Amino acid sequence: MNFYFMKSKKISLLTILFYVVSSAVSAQDNDLLQLVNDNKPKKEYIDYSFKSTRVIMSQSMELLKPGTMDFRILHRFGNINGGGYELFGLDHATMRMGFDFGISRNFMLGIGRSTNKKEFDGFLKYRLIHQSTGSHSFPLSLVVVAGSTLQTLKWNDPTKKYYFSDRLGYYYQAIIGRKFTDGISLQVSPTILHQNLVPAISDPNDLYALGVGGRFKLSKRISFNFDYYYRFNPDKQGETLNPLSIGFDIETGGHVFQMHFSNAIGMNERIFLSETTNDWGNGDIQFGFNLSRTFQLKKRK
């Protein structure tokens, strides 16, 4: 009986010892895992690739913060080669006034109205991938944009039958971009523009283009920007050209002031892709500016 008691006692001591050792090893493993996890870089999103949601005339890969509204005025004067008589283009002007809204971290929308052809436009903008560093990072941002335009200018020939759908245009765009350093950001923008009604039978209803945009930081508040679109199937008459804009972003508190030169008259995707007739080589260049003022509509969490 004492033998069995002593044997049972040894087994109990071994069980207790095994439990203590296992607990110590498990705790040590947990400490090591915690240490590894603490040393693992945390995921951080890359923002402010551009100072504005537009490079100059085209959309940038940036989005508004949730609960904010961007009141935006785009102003474009006439051709500077008009000389002193036209005050180098300042006697003529077109403009677009717009309101953009940040809905969530990855979604925004906007509406606007241009004096050119009295055109209304609206767009939806969604970020599928956000450039990031650290754990599960991704080196690029991917943003998609879908928009529509509506011309309200009276028809040139009121005797001809037109339909409401003839006034509509649509565009779809993917923006692929990267902020390489604090001072350099680049993006490309494959774009499809569809117009229900085009000026001539030989003009394409579906226009395909590739946009390129960039930002080069010059100082804390000033950067050099450019954007350009190459159109793969422009009008066969060759009357329209590829739009190119260059300029400077100036940040002043809650404002972003953009001064630029461009050969594009229009300030929405339908116009500058399909109706740019100015030629940089002939001095058909227009001076313009964009003024952006952001308002906080909803308190951030």
Buried (B, 14 or more C-beta within 10 A) or exposed (E): EEEEEEEEEEEEEEEEEEEEEEEEEEEEEEEEEEEEEEEEEEEEBBEEBBBBBBBBBBBBBBBBBBBBBBEBBBBBBBBBBBEEEBEBBEEBEBBBBBBBBBBEEBBBBBBBBBBBBEBBBBBBBBBEBBBBEEEEBBEBBBBEBBBBBBBEEEEEEEEEEEEEEBBBBBBBBBBBBBBEEEEBBBBBBEBBBBBEBBEEEEBBEEBBBEBBBBBEBEEEBEBBBBBBBEBEEBBEEEEBBBBBBBBBBBBEEEEBBBBBBBBBBBBBBBBBBBBBEBEBEEEBBBBBBBEBBBEEEEEEE
